[in-house]
Amino acid sequence: MKSKRAKWQEGWEMEGREGKDGCAELSFPFPTFHFREGRAIMTRVLPIILCLGAAIMVSVGCGDKKPEGIDENVVATFDGNVITKAQLKDELMKRLKHFPRCDKHQKCPTHGFNHSKCVETEPCEQHSDCDELHEQLENLESLKELVKAMVMKETIKKWVKEKGIERRENVQHGLKHIADEVNLSSLHVKAHEDKINPDEIEVRQYYEENLEKYRGKPFEEVKHEIENTLRKKKEEKYIPKLIEELKKNAVITKNFDLLKVEEPTDSELQQYYNLNKDEYRQPQRVKIQQIKIKIDADTPEEEAKMKAEEALVKLRSGETFETVARQFSDEEYAEDGGKAPDYIAKGSLGEEFDAQVFSLYKGRTSDVFKAGDSYYIVKLLDKKGEEQRSFYEVREQVKEAVTKEKLKSQLEINKNEALFSIHGKRYTVSDFQREFAELSKAQQQRYASFEAKKELIEQMIAKELLLEESHDEMLDVENKEQIEALKEHILSDILHREEVDEKIDMTDDEAKEYYSKNKEQYMQPERAKISYIRIGIGTNEDEEKRAKKKATEAYNRINSGETFAAVAGEYSEDWTAKRGGQIDKWIYQRQDFFHAVAGCAFHNNVFRLKEGEVSKPFEYLHSLYIVKVTEREEKRQQTFEEAKEHVKVHLAAEKHQKRVAELEGELYNRSKLTIYDDALADLVKENKAVSGLR
C-alpha cells in the first residue's frame, strides 16, 4: 500500500497532465518542433515541488498559535503571504479529482454536497477505493504536508521569476509550443467525441454489410471491433478534410520566392572551390584487417586487454589473422576475417587509432593498443596518401555549399519579410528559420530543397489553421489550467537543472575514495564461459523423441572422446554451431532474490559444472542443451578500473542527493513558513463534519 506522502505526491504529479483515454493518436501532417529547454519534463517527475515539498520542512514553525492581527481563516504564513482555509480546501478539491472515483464526492444528484443523507446504494457513494484518501483529508499531519507542498510551489515560482528564466527568448518560444501541443491534442480528443466516434446506426449497418466476414457471430460480440475499424477509417480522412475546409475559408497569402535561390553559375562554383580547396582534400586512408575487443560490462578493461594479448600470441605463433579474428574479435565483420569493407580515413577513428595504424608498413601487424573503449590488433593491407580531389569530383558538394551560403545571405536580407500570412497575421522568414532550426537533423535534410521547404510551409499553415480552430472552439480557455501546470513544471525543471544538475562534478580522486569506502558494492559474481549444443524439441511427441535421441547421441560421442567443437558442428541447431558451439561472452551467476527463489534452469546447470566438464542433456525453453564450461572464475573483488564507470554513476547520484538537500535548505530559508496548528485543527473538524467530504 502506498504511503500517505506517496499518495499526496501522486496526486500532485497528476495535476494538469491527465491522459486522454480511449483515443487513438491522430497524426497531424507536420513535424514536431522540439523544446530543448524543457524536453525532459514529460518523463521526469517535477523534482523540487514533488520531491522536496512534502519533506523539507521538518523544522518549520509548526504548532504555533497565531499572533495578534492574523485572520482566523489563515492556516499558514510564508514570505509575506498567507494560505487560508479556503485556498487549502480548493487544493483538496483539486486532489479529489485526481483520485479514482473520488470525483463522485463533489456533488450528489439528489442531495448536493450533503452526503450525510446518502445511502450506500446511491451512485455517489460507490467509492470504496478512496477511504484512505479521506482519512488523510481528516488528518492534521496530512494537511501540513499539503500546506508545505503549496508553499514550495510558490517559493519556486518566485525563484524562477527572480532568475528571469521565463523571459529568455528560447524558453518563451518553447512554452508557446507546449501550449500549441496541448490545444492540438484537445482538438484531437474533441474530434473523437464529436466527429470520429461512430454511432450505433453506422456500427449496425457495417455489421449487416459484413455478415459473411463475422461468420454468424452475434452483434454484441463484434461491436467493439467494428467501432475501432470505423473509427480508424474516419481518422484517416478527418484531419486532411478539415485542413482542406479551413484553407478554403481562410485568407492566406504565400511568398515562397523569398526562399528560392538562383542556381549558382559554374564561375561561382569554381571560385568557391579555388578559395576552399583544403576542404576538398582526401585525407590519408588505409585498408585494414582488425581484431577489436570491446570494453563493456561483460568484458572489463583488464579482461579485454588479456584477451587481445592472447589473440596476439596466437598470431605470433603462426595462426592466420582470419582464424584469430573469427575467434576473438567483437567487430561486426569478424566472420570475414576482420577485413574492413572500406578504406578508413585518417581522423575518423581518433588520434590513438591513427598513431598506431598510420605508422604501420604495408603487410605489418600492430601490437595490442587501446583506442577509445576497445583494444585493437590491426594488420595494414594498403595505404593511400593524401590527395587533392578535383573540382569535377566534388562539384555537387561545392554546389551544395554555395547554395547554402546564398540561401543564408538571402534569408538574412529577407528576415523581416512575410513568408506567409493567415487572416492578416504575418509569419516572417525569421519565424520560419527559428522553426526550421528546431527540426531534427534528419528533418532538416528532408526539407533542404526549395520544393521540400514549400511542403514544410504548407504543413506550418495547416498547423496554424488547426490552432485557430482550437481557439474558435475555446479549447485554449478550457486548457488554461493544464497549460499553466505544464509551464510551471518546465520552468521548475530548468531551475533544477541549473541549480542541481549543472553544479555536480567529480574527480578521479573522489571516485577512488568512494570506491574504497564501498568496495562491497563492487564484487564480480561467479562467472563462466561456455560452449553449447542446442537441439530444438519440436512441436509434437515424435519430434520430441527425435530430439532426445539426437541429444543422447551427441552426449555419448563427447563422452567417447570426440571434441566438443566437432560434435557441436555436426549436431547443434544453433547459430554457434559453425563456431563449435563457443560463445565468447561471460555468463554470470545471478545474486538477486528473484533468481535465488525462481532459479534459472540454464544457469543452474552451468554453475554445477567445473571447468572442462560437460553437462548431460537438459531442457530449457523448448530446446535440449548440452553445455561445456571452458573457463570459470569464482566471485571476486573488482578493481577500481573495472568498477570505475559504475562508481561514477553511484557517486553522481550521491552528489545529486546532497545538492538537493542543500537546495532544500535554500528553499526553506526563502519560504519563512509558519503553520498554525490551531487553524488546521479547525479545518480537520470541518472536513469531518462537512458531508461533501464524507
C-alpha positions as CSV (number, residue, x, y, z in Angstrom):
1,M,0.0,0.0,0.0
2,K,1.3,3.5,-0.8
3,S,2.3,5.8,2.0
4,K,0.3,8.9,2.7
5,R,3.1,11.0,1.4
6,A,3.3,8.9,-1.8
7,K,-0.4,9.4,-2.3
8,W,-0.2,13.2,-2.0
9,Q,2.8,13.3,-4.3
10,E,1.0,11.1,-6.8
11,G,-2.0,13.5,-6.7
12,W,0.3,16.4,-7.4
13,E,2.0,14.7,-10.3
14,M,-1.3,14.1,-12.0
15,E,-2.4,17.7,-11.9
16,G,-2.5,19.3,-15.3
17,R,-1.2,16.2,-17.0
18,E,-4.1,13.9,-17.3
19,G,-4.0,11.4,-20.3
20,K,-6.8,11.2,-22.7
21,D,-8.3,7.7,-22.5
22,G,-9.8,5.7,-25.3
23,C,-8.4,7.8,-28.2
24,A,-6.0,6.6,-30.9
25,E,-3.5,9.3,-31.8
26,L,-4.2,11.4,-34.8
27,S,-1.2,12.2,-37.0
28,F,-1.1,15.9,-37.8
29,P,0.8,16.5,-41.1
30,F,3.7,18.5,-39.8
31,P,6.9,17.8,-37.9
32,T,7.2,18.1,-34.2
33,F,9.2,21.1,-33.1
34,H,11.3,20.2,-30.0
35,F,11.6,22.5,-27.0
36,R,15.1,21.8,-25.9
37,E,14.9,23.7,-22.6
38,G,12.0,21.6,-21.3
39,R,12.2,18.4,-23.3
40,A,12.7,16.1,-20.3
41,I,9.7,17.3,-18.3
42,M,7.2,14.7,-19.6
43,T,9.4,11.8,-18.4
44,R,10.7,13.3,-15.2
45,V,8.7,14.0,-12.0
46,L,9.0,17.6,-11.0
47,P,12.0,17.3,-8.8
48,I,11.7,20.2,-6.4
49,I,8.0,20.6,-5.9
50,L,7.2,16.9,-5.8
51,C,10.2,15.5,-4.0
52,L,11.0,18.3,-1.7
53,G,7.7,20.0,-1.0
54,A,6.4,17.3,1.4
55,A,9.8,16.5,3.1
56,I,11.9,19.5,3.7
57,M,10.0,21.3,6.4
58,V,10.9,19.1,9.4
59,S,11.7,22.2,11.5
60,V,9.3,24.8,10.2
61,G,7.3,26.8,12.6
62,C,4.5,24.4,13.5
63,G,2.3,24.2,16.5
64,D,2.4,27.9,16.8
65,K,-0.6,30.0,17.8
66,K,-1.4,32.9,15.6
67,P,-0.1,36.2,16.7
68,E,-2.5,39.2,17.1
69,G,-3.8,40.6,13.8
70,I,-3.8,37.3,11.8
71,D,-7.2,36.4,10.4
72,E,-8.7,33.2,11.9
73,N,-9.1,31.7,8.4
74,V,-5.3,31.8,7.9
75,V,-3.6,28.4,8.3
76,A,-0.1,29.4,7.4
77,T,2.1,32.4,6.6
78,F,5.2,32.4,4.3
79,D,7.4,35.2,2.9
80,G,4.8,37.9,3.4
81,N,1.9,35.7,2.1
82,V,-0.8,33.6,3.6
83,I,-2.6,30.3,3.0
84,T,-6.2,30.4,4.0
85,K,-8.7,27.6,4.8
86,A,-10.5,28.4,1.5
87,Q,-7.2,28.1,-0.5
88,L,-6.4,24.8,1.2
89,K,-9.9,23.5,0.6
90,D,-9.6,24.4,-3.1
91,E,-6.3,22.4,-3.3
92,L,-8.1,19.5,-1.6
93,M,-10.8,19.5,-4.2
94,K,-8.2,19.5,-7.0
95,R,-6.7,16.4,-5.5
96,L,-10.1,14.7,-5.2
97,K,-10.4,15.0,-9.0
98,H,-7.2,13.0,-9.5
99,F,-8.1,10.0,-7.3
100,P,-10.1,7.2,-9.0
101,R,-13.8,7.7,-8.5
102,C,-13.4,10.4,-5.8
103,D,-14.9,13.0,-8.1
104,K,-18.3,11.4,-7.1
105,H,-17.9,13.1,-3.8
106,Q,-18.2,16.6,-5.3
107,K,-22.0,16.6,-5.7
108,C,-24.8,14.1,-5.2
109,P,-27.5,14.3,-7.9
110,T,-30.1,14.1,-5.1
111,H,-28.6,15.7,-2.0
112,G,-26.0,18.1,-3.4
113,F,-22.9,18.2,-1.2
114,N,-24.7,16.9,1.8
115,H,-23.7,13.3,1.6
116,S,-24.8,12.5,5.1
117,K,-28.3,11.9,3.6
118,C,-27.0,9.5,1.0
119,V,-27.3,5.7,1.4
120,E,-24.7,3.2,0.3
121,T,-26.6,2.1,-2.7
122,E,-26.7,5.6,-4.3
123,P,-24.2,6.1,-7.2
124,C,-22.4,8.9,-5.4
125,E,-21.5,6.5,-2.6
126,Q,-19.8,3.9,-4.8
127,H,-16.3,5.0,-4.0
128,S,-14.8,2.4,-1.6
129,D,-11.3,2.9,-3.2
130,C,-10.9,6.3,-1.6
131,D,-11.4,5.6,2.2
132,E,-7.7,6.1,2.8
133,L,-7.7,9.4,1.0
134,H,-10.4,10.7,3.3
135,E,-8.6,9.6,6.3
136,Q,-5.8,11.8,5.1
137,L,-8.1,14.7,4.5
138,E,-9.2,14.5,8.1
139,N,-5.6,14.1,9.4
140,L,-3.7,17.1,10.8
141,E,-0.3,15.8,9.6
142,S,-1.5,15.1,6.1
143,L,-2.8,18.7,5.8
144,K,0.5,20.0,7.0
145,E,2.2,18.1,4.2
146,L,-0.2,19.7,1.7
147,V,0.5,23.2,3.0
148,K,4.2,22.6,2.7
149,A,3.8,21.5,-0.9
150,M,1.7,24.6,-1.7
151,V,4.3,26.8,-0.2
152,M,7.2,25.2,-2.1
153,K,5.3,25.6,-5.3
154,E,5.0,29.4,-4.7
155,T,8.6,29.7,-3.5
156,I,10.0,28.1,-6.6
157,K,7.8,30.2,-8.9
158,K,9.2,33.3,-7.2
159,W,12.8,32.0,-7.6
160,V,12.2,31.2,-11.3
161,K,10.9,34.8,-11.7
162,E,14.0,36.2,-10.0
163,K,16.3,34.3,-12.2
164,G,14.5,35.6,-15.3
165,I,14.1,32.1,-16.7
166,E,10.7,32.7,-18.3
167,R,12.0,35.9,-20.0
168,R,14.6,34.0,-22.1
169,E,13.7,34.0,-25.7
170,N,14.2,30.3,-26.3
171,V,12.1,29.5,-23.2
172,Q,9.2,31.7,-24.3
173,H,9.3,30.1,-27.7
174,G,9.3,26.6,-26.2
175,L,6.4,27.4,-23.9
176,K,4.4,28.6,-26.8
177,H,4.9,25.2,-28.5
178,I,3.8,23.4,-25.3
179,A,0.6,25.4,-25.3
180,D,0.1,24.7,-29.0
181,E,0.6,20.9,-28.5
182,V,-2.0,20.9,-25.6
183,N,-4.6,22.7,-27.8
184,L,-4.0,20.4,-30.8
185,S,-4.3,17.4,-28.5
186,S,-7.6,18.7,-27.2
187,L,-8.8,19.3,-30.8
188,H,-7.9,15.6,-31.5
189,V,-9.9,14.5,-28.5
190,K,-12.9,16.7,-29.4
191,A,-12.8,15.3,-32.9
192,H,-13.1,11.8,-31.4
193,E,-16.0,12.9,-29.3
194,D,-17.9,14.9,-32.0
195,K,-16.9,13.6,-35.4
196,I,-15.0,10.4,-35.4
197,N,-16.7,8.0,-33.0
198,P,-19.2,6.0,-35.0
199,D,-22.8,5.9,-33.8
200,E,-25.0,2.8,-33.3
201,I,-26.6,3.0,-36.7
202,E,-23.2,3.1,-38.5
203,V,-22.0,0.2,-36.5
204,R,-25.0,-1.9,-37.2
205,Q,-25.0,-1.1,-40.9
206,Y,-21.4,-2.2,-41.1
207,Y,-22.2,-5.4,-39.3
208,E,-25.1,-6.2,-41.7
209,E,-22.9,-5.5,-44.7
210,N,-20.2,-7.8,-43.5
211,L,-22.1,-10.8,-42.1
212,E,-20.0,-13.2,-44.1
213,K,-16.8,-11.7,-42.6
214,Y,-18.1,-12.3,-39.0
215,R,-19.4,-15.8,-39.7
216,G,-22.5,-15.7,-37.6
217,K,-21.0,-14.0,-34.6
218,P,-23.6,-12.0,-32.6
219,F,-23.5,-8.2,-33.0
220,E,-22.6,-7.6,-29.3
221,E,-19.5,-9.8,-29.6
222,V,-18.0,-7.9,-32.6
223,K,-19.4,-4.4,-31.8
224,H,-16.2,-3.1,-30.2
225,E,-14.1,-4.4,-33.1
226,I,-16.4,-2.7,-35.7
227,E,-16.3,0.6,-33.8
228,N,-12.4,0.5,-33.9
229,T,-12.5,-0.3,-37.6
230,L,-14.9,2.6,-38.4
231,R,-13.0,5.0,-36.1
232,K,-9.7,4.2,-37.9
233,K,-11.3,4.9,-41.3
234,K,-12.7,8.2,-40.2
235,E,-9.4,9.2,-38.6
236,E,-7.6,8.7,-41.9
237,K,-9.9,11.2,-43.6
238,Y,-10.9,13.6,-40.9
239,I,-7.8,15.8,-40.4
240,P,-6.9,16.2,-44.1
241,K,-10.5,17.0,-44.9
242,L,-10.7,19.5,-42.0
243,I,-7.5,21.2,-43.2
244,E,-8.8,21.5,-46.7
245,E,-12.0,23.1,-45.5
246,L,-10.1,25.5,-43.2
247,K,-7.9,26.5,-46.2
248,K,-10.9,27.2,-48.4
249,N,-12.4,29.6,-45.8
250,A,-9.1,31.3,-44.8
251,V,-7.4,34.3,-46.3
252,I,-3.9,33.0,-47.0
253,T,-1.0,34.7,-48.8
254,K,2.3,33.0,-49.6
255,N,5.6,34.3,-50.9
256,F,7.7,31.1,-51.5
257,D,10.1,33.1,-53.7
258,L,11.7,34.5,-50.5
259,L,13.3,31.1,-50.0
260,K,14.2,30.5,-53.7
261,V,17.8,30.7,-54.6
262,E,19.1,31.1,-58.1
263,E,21.2,28.2,-59.4
264,P,24.9,29.0,-58.8
265,T,26.9,29.5,-62.0
266,D,29.9,27.4,-63.0
267,S,32.0,30.5,-62.4
268,E,30.7,30.8,-58.8
269,L,31.3,27.2,-58.2
270,Q,34.8,27.3,-59.5
271,Q,35.6,30.4,-57.5
272,Y,34.3,28.8,-54.3
273,Y,36.3,25.6,-55.0
274,N,39.5,27.6,-55.5
275,L,39.1,29.5,-52.3
276,N,38.3,26.4,-50.3
277,K,40.5,23.7,-51.8
278,D,41.6,22.5,-48.4
279,E,38.0,21.4,-47.6
280,Y,38.2,19.0,-50.6
281,R,41.4,17.2,-49.8
282,Q,41.2,13.5,-49.5
283,P,43.0,12.5,-46.2
284,Q,45.3,9.5,-45.9
285,R,43.3,6.3,-46.0
286,V,44.1,2.7,-45.0
287,K,42.7,-0.7,-45.8
288,I,43.0,-3.0,-42.8
289,Q,42.2,-6.2,-41.0
290,Q,41.5,-5.8,-37.3
291,I,40.7,-7.7,-34.1
292,K,38.6,-5.5,-31.8
293,I,37.9,-6.4,-28.2
294,K,35.3,-4.0,-26.8
295,I,35.4,-3.0,-23.1
296,D,31.9,-3.3,-21.6
297,A,30.0,-4.6,-18.6
298,D,30.6,-8.2,-19.7
299,T,34.3,-7.6,-20.6
300,P,36.0,-5.3,-18.1
301,E,39.1,-3.4,-19.3
302,E,41.7,-5.8,-17.7
303,E,40.0,-8.8,-19.3
304,A,39.7,-7.2,-22.7
305,K,43.4,-6.4,-22.7
306,M,44.3,-10.0,-21.7
307,K,42.0,-11.3,-24.4
308,A,43.7,-9.1,-27.0
309,E,47.2,-10.2,-25.8
310,E,46.1,-13.8,-26.1
311,A,45.0,-13.2,-29.7
312,L,48.3,-11.6,-30.4
313,V,50.2,-14.7,-29.1
314,K,48.2,-16.8,-31.4
315,L,49.1,-14.6,-34.4
316,R,52.8,-14.6,-33.4
317,S,52.5,-18.4,-33.2
318,G,51.6,-18.7,-36.9
319,E,47.8,-18.8,-36.8
320,T,46.2,-16.8,-39.6
321,F,44.7,-13.4,-38.9
322,E,41.3,-14.6,-40.3
323,T,41.2,-17.5,-37.9
324,V,42.1,-15.5,-34.8
325,A,39.7,-12.6,-35.8
326,R,36.8,-15.1,-36.1
327,Q,37.7,-16.5,-32.6
328,F,38.4,-13.3,-30.7
329,S,37.0,-10.1,-32.5
330,D,33.8,-8.3,-31.4
331,E,33.8,-6.5,-34.8
332,E,30.7,-6.9,-37.0
333,Y,32.8,-8.2,-39.8
334,A,34.8,-10.7,-37.7
335,E,33.3,-13.5,-39.7
336,D,35.0,-12.0,-42.8
337,G,38.4,-12.4,-41.0
338,G,38.3,-8.9,-39.6
339,K,38.6,-7.3,-43.1
340,A,37.1,-3.8,-43.1
341,P,34.9,-3.4,-46.1
342,D,36.1,0.1,-47.0
343,Y,39.1,2.3,-46.7
344,I,39.3,4.2,-43.3
345,A,40.2,7.9,-43.5
346,K,42.7,9.4,-41.1
347,G,40.9,11.1,-38.2
348,S,37.7,9.1,-38.5
349,L,38.6,6.8,-35.5
350,G,40.5,9.2,-33.3
351,E,44.1,10.1,-32.6
352,E,45.0,7.0,-30.7
353,F,44.0,4.8,-33.6
354,D,45.7,6.9,-36.2
355,A,49.0,7.0,-34.2
356,Q,49.2,3.2,-34.2
357,V,47.8,2.3,-37.6
358,F,49.0,5.0,-40.0
359,S,52.6,4.4,-38.9
360,L,52.5,0.8,-40.0
361,Y,54.1,-0.5,-43.1
362,K,52.0,-2.4,-45.6
363,G,51.6,-6.1,-44.5
364,R,52.7,-5.5,-40.9
365,T,50.6,-6.1,-37.8
366,S,50.5,-3.8,-34.8
367,D,50.9,-4.7,-31.2
368,V,47.9,-4.6,-28.9
369,F,46.8,-1.0,-28.4
370,K,43.8,0.8,-26.8
371,A,41.8,3.4,-28.7
372,G,38.5,4.7,-27.3
373,D,36.6,1.9,-25.5
374,S,38.3,-1.0,-27.2
375,Y,41.6,-2.9,-27.6
376,Y,42.9,-3.5,-31.1
377,I,45.3,-5.5,-33.2
378,V,45.5,-4.2,-36.7
379,K,47.1,-5.5,-39.9
380,L,47.7,-2.9,-42.7
381,L,46.7,-4.2,-46.1
382,D,47.0,-1.0,-48.1
383,K,47.6,2.7,-47.6
384,K,46.8,5.7,-49.8
385,G,48.3,9.1,-49.3
386,E,46.6,12.5,-49.0
387,E,45.1,13.7,-52.3
388,Q,43.6,16.9,-53.7
389,R,40.2,16.0,-55.1
390,S,39.5,17.7,-58.5
391,F,36.7,20.2,-59.0
392,Y,34.8,17.8,-61.1
393,E,35.0,15.1,-58.4
394,V,33.4,17.4,-55.8
395,R,31.2,19.6,-58.0
396,E,28.0,18.5,-56.3
397,Q,29.4,19.1,-52.8
398,V,30.6,22.5,-53.9
399,K,27.2,23.3,-55.4
400,E,25.5,22.4,-52.1
401,A,27.9,24.6,-50.1
402,V,27.4,27.6,-52.4
403,T,23.7,27.2,-52.4
404,K,23.6,27.1,-48.6
405,E,25.7,30.3,-48.4
406,K,23.5,32.1,-50.9
407,L,20.3,31.0,-49.1
408,K,21.8,32.1,-45.7
409,S,22.6,35.5,-47.2
410,Q,19.1,35.8,-48.8
411,L,17.3,34.8,-45.6
412,E,19.2,37.4,-43.6
413,I,18.2,40.1,-46.1
414,N,14.6,39.0,-46.1
415,K,14.3,38.0,-42.4
416,N,11.5,40.6,-41.7
417,E,9.5,39.9,-44.9
418,A,6.3,37.9,-44.6
419,L,6.7,34.4,-45.9
420,F,3.0,33.7,-45.5
421,S,0.1,35.3,-43.7
422,I,-3.2,33.9,-42.4
423,H,-6.1,36.3,-42.0
424,G,-3.5,39.1,-42.0
425,K,-1.3,37.6,-39.3
426,R,2.3,37.6,-40.7
427,Y,4.8,34.8,-40.4
428,T,8.2,36.1,-41.4
429,V,11.2,34.4,-42.8
430,S,12.8,34.8,-39.4
431,D,9.9,32.9,-37.9
432,F,10.4,30.1,-40.4
433,Q,14.2,30.0,-39.7
434,R,13.6,29.5,-36.0
435,E,11.1,26.7,-36.6
436,F,13.5,25.1,-39.1
437,A,16.4,25.2,-36.7
438,E,14.3,23.2,-34.1
439,L,13.8,20.3,-36.5
440,S,15.9,17.2,-36.1
441,K,18.9,16.9,-38.4
442,A,17.0,14.2,-40.4
443,Q,14.1,16.5,-40.9
444,Q,16.3,19.4,-41.9
445,Q,17.9,17.2,-44.5
446,R,14.4,16.1,-45.7
447,Y,13.3,19.7,-46.1
448,A,16.6,21.0,-47.5
449,S,15.4,21.7,-51.1
450,F,13.2,24.5,-52.2
451,E,10.3,22.2,-53.1
452,A,10.6,20.5,-49.8
453,K,10.6,23.8,-47.9
454,K,7.3,24.7,-49.8
455,E,5.9,21.5,-48.5
456,L,7.0,22.4,-44.9
457,I,5.4,25.8,-45.2
458,E,2.1,24.2,-46.2
459,Q,2.3,22.0,-43.2
460,M,3.0,25.0,-40.9
461,I,0.0,26.7,-42.4
462,A,-2.1,23.6,-41.7
463,K,-0.9,23.7,-38.1
464,E,-1.7,27.3,-37.6
465,L,-5.2,26.8,-39.1
466,L,-5.8,23.9,-36.7
467,L,-4.6,26.1,-33.8
468,E,-7.1,28.8,-34.9
469,E,-9.8,26.1,-34.9
470,S,-8.9,25.1,-31.4
471,H,-9.1,28.8,-30.3
472,D,-12.5,29.1,-32.0
473,E,-13.7,26.0,-30.1
474,M,-12.5,27.8,-26.9
475,L,-10.1,25.0,-26.2
476,D,-7.3,27.4,-25.2
477,V,-9.6,28.6,-22.4
478,E,-10.5,25.0,-21.4
479,N,-6.9,24.1,-21.3
480,K,-5.6,27.1,-19.4
481,E,-5.1,25.2,-16.2
482,Q,-3.3,22.3,-17.8
483,I,-1.1,24.7,-19.8
484,E,-0.2,26.7,-16.7
485,A,0.7,23.5,-14.8
486,L,2.9,22.3,-17.7
487,K,4.6,25.7,-17.8
488,E,5.3,25.6,-14.1
489,H,6.8,22.1,-14.4
490,I,9.0,23.1,-17.3
491,L,10.3,26.2,-15.6
492,S,11.0,24.3,-12.4
493,D,12.8,21.6,-14.5
494,I,15.1,24.3,-15.9
495,L,15.7,25.6,-12.4
496,H,16.5,22.1,-11.2
497,R,19.0,21.6,-14.0
498,E,20.7,24.9,-13.4
499,E,20.8,24.7,-9.6
500,V,21.4,20.9,-9.2
501,D,22.5,19.1,-12.3
502,E,24.9,21.7,-13.6
503,K,26.6,22.1,-10.2
504,I,27.6,18.5,-9.9
505,D,31.2,17.5,-10.9
506,M,33.6,14.9,-9.7
507,T,37.3,14.0,-9.9
508,D,39.0,10.6,-10.2
509,D,40.4,11.0,-6.7
510,E,36.8,11.4,-5.4
511,A,35.7,8.3,-7.3
512,K,38.7,6.3,-5.9
513,E,37.8,7.4,-2.4
514,Y,34.1,6.4,-2.9
515,Y,35.3,3.0,-4.2
516,S,37.5,2.4,-1.2
517,K,34.6,3.1,1.2
518,N,32.1,1.0,-0.7
519,K,34.1,-1.9,-2.0
520,E,31.4,-4.4,-1.0
521,Q,29.2,-2.9,-3.7
522,Y,31.7,-3.8,-6.5
523,M,32.0,-7.6,-6.4
524,Q,32.2,-9.5,-9.6
525,P,29.9,-12.5,-9.3
526,E,30.8,-16.0,-10.2
527,R,31.1,-16.4,-14.0
528,A,31.8,-18.9,-16.7
529,K,32.5,-19.1,-20.4
530,I,30.8,-22.0,-22.2
531,S,30.3,-23.9,-25.4
532,Y,26.9,-25.5,-26.0
533,I,24.9,-27.7,-28.3
534,R,21.2,-26.8,-28.8
535,I,18.6,-29.2,-30.3
536,G,15.0,-28.0,-30.7
537,I,12.4,-30.2,-29.1
538,G,9.8,-29.6,-31.8
539,T,6.0,-29.3,-31.6
540,N,4.8,-32.9,-31.2
541,E,5.7,-36.1,-29.4
542,D,7.6,-37.7,-32.4
543,E,9.7,-34.6,-32.8
544,E,10.5,-34.6,-29.1
545,K,11.6,-38.3,-29.2
546,R,13.8,-37.5,-32.2
547,A,15.4,-34.5,-30.3
548,K,16.1,-36.6,-27.2
549,K,17.7,-39.4,-29.3
550,K,19.9,-36.8,-31.2
551,A,21.0,-35.2,-27.9
552,T,21.8,-38.6,-26.4
553,E,23.9,-39.5,-29.4
554,A,25.8,-36.2,-29.2
555,Y,26.5,-36.6,-25.5
556,N,27.7,-40.2,-25.9
557,R,30.1,-39.2,-28.7
558,I,31.6,-36.4,-26.5
559,N,32.0,-38.9,-23.7
560,S,33.7,-41.3,-26.1
561,G,36.5,-38.8,-26.7
562,E,35.4,-36.7,-29.6
563,T,36.0,-32.9,-29.3
564,F,33.0,-30.8,-28.2
565,A,33.6,-28.5,-31.1
566,A,33.3,-31.3,-33.7
567,V,30.2,-32.7,-32.2
568,A,28.6,-29.2,-31.9
569,G,29.4,-28.5,-35.5
570,E,27.5,-31.7,-36.5
571,Y,24.6,-31.8,-34.1
572,S,23.8,-28.3,-32.9
573,E,20.9,-26.4,-34.4
574,D,22.1,-23.1,-33.0
575,W,23.9,-20.2,-34.8
576,T,27.0,-21.1,-32.7
577,A,27.4,-24.5,-34.5
578,K,29.8,-23.2,-37.0
579,R,32.0,-21.9,-34.1
580,G,32.0,-25.3,-32.4
581,G,29.3,-24.1,-30.0
582,Q,31.6,-21.5,-28.5
583,I,30.4,-18.1,-27.2
584,D,32.9,-15.5,-26.2
585,K,30.9,-13.6,-23.6
586,W,30.9,-14.4,-19.9
587,I,27.7,-15.6,-18.3
588,Y,27.2,-14.6,-14.7
589,Q,25.7,-16.3,-11.7
590,R,22.9,-14.0,-10.5
591,Q,22.7,-12.9,-6.9
592,D,19.3,-11.2,-6.7
593,F,16.4,-12.5,-4.6
594,F,14.2,-13.4,-7.6
595,H,16.9,-15.5,-9.2
596,A,17.6,-17.3,-5.9
597,V,13.9,-18.2,-5.4
598,A,12.8,-18.8,-9.0
599,G,16.1,-20.1,-10.3
600,C,17.1,-20.4,-14.0
601,A,17.4,-23.9,-15.4
602,F,20.2,-22.9,-17.8
603,H,22.3,-21.1,-15.2
604,N,21.8,-23.7,-12.6
605,N,23.1,-26.4,-14.9
606,V,26.1,-24.3,-16.0
607,F,27.2,-23.5,-12.5
608,R,27.0,-27.0,-11.3
609,L,29.9,-27.8,-13.6
610,K,33.6,-27.5,-13.0
611,E,35.9,-26.1,-15.7
612,G,36.2,-28.6,-18.5
613,E,33.1,-30.6,-17.5
614,V,30.2,-31.3,-19.8
615,S,26.6,-31.5,-18.7
616,K,24.1,-34.2,-19.5
617,P,21.3,-33.0,-21.9
618,F,18.8,-30.8,-20.1
619,E,15.7,-29.0,-21.3
620,Y,15.4,-25.2,-21.4
621,L,12.9,-23.0,-23.3
622,H,11.7,-25.7,-25.8
623,S,15.2,-27.0,-26.6
624,L,17.7,-29.6,-25.3
625,Y,21.1,-28.3,-24.3
626,I,24.5,-29.9,-23.7
627,V,26.9,-27.4,-22.1
628,K,30.7,-27.5,-21.6
629,V,32.3,-25.0,-19.2
630,T,35.5,-23.8,-20.9
631,E,36.5,-21.3,-18.3
632,R,35.3,-20.4,-14.9
633,E,36.0,-17.7,-12.3
634,E,34.8,-17.5,-8.7
635,K,33.3,-14.4,-7.1
636,R,36.0,-11.8,-6.6
637,Q,36.5,-8.1,-5.8
638,Q,36.5,-5.8,-8.8
639,T,39.5,-3.5,-9.3
640,F,38.8,0.3,-9.3
641,E,39.4,0.4,-13.1
642,E,36.9,-2.4,-13.6
643,A,34.3,-0.7,-11.5
644,K,35.1,2.9,-12.4
645,E,32.0,3.6,-14.6
646,H,29.6,2.2,-12.0
647,V,31.4,4.1,-9.2
648,K,31.0,7.3,-11.1
649,V,27.2,6.7,-11.6
650,H,26.8,5.9,-7.9
651,L,28.9,8.9,-6.8
652,A,27.0,11.2,-9.1
653,A,23.7,10.1,-7.6
654,E,25.1,10.7,-4.1
655,K,26.3,14.2,-5.1
656,H,22.9,14.9,-6.7
657,Q,21.1,13.9,-3.4
658,K,23.5,16.1,-1.4
659,R,22.9,19.1,-3.7
660,V,19.2,18.5,-3.5
661,A,19.5,18.6,0.3
662,E,21.4,21.9,0.0
663,L,18.7,23.3,-2.2
664,E,16.1,22.2,0.3
665,G,17.8,24.5,2.8
666,E,17.8,27.4,0.4
667,L,14.1,26.9,-0.3
668,Y,13.4,26.6,3.4
669,N,15.2,29.9,4.1
670,R,13.3,31.6,1.4
671,S,9.9,30.4,2.4
672,K,9.9,31.5,6.1
673,L,6.9,29.2,6.6
674,T,4.9,29.1,9.8
675,I,1.9,26.7,10.1
676,Y,-0.8,27.3,12.6
677,D,-1.9,24.1,14.2
678,D,-5.0,25.5,15.8
679,A,-6.3,26.7,12.4
680,L,-5.5,23.4,10.7
681,A,-7.2,21.5,13.6
682,D,-10.3,23.6,13.0
683,L,-10.2,22.7,9.3
684,V,-9.9,19.0,10.2
685,K,-13.0,19.2,12.3
686,E,-14.8,21.0,9.4
687,N,-13.7,18.3,7.0
688,K,-15.1,15.6,9.2
689,A,-18.3,17.5,9.7
690,V,-18.9,18.7,6.2
691,S,-20.7,15.9,4.3
692,G,-19.1,16.9,1.0
693,L,-16.0,15.1,2.1
694,R,-17.7,12.1,3.7
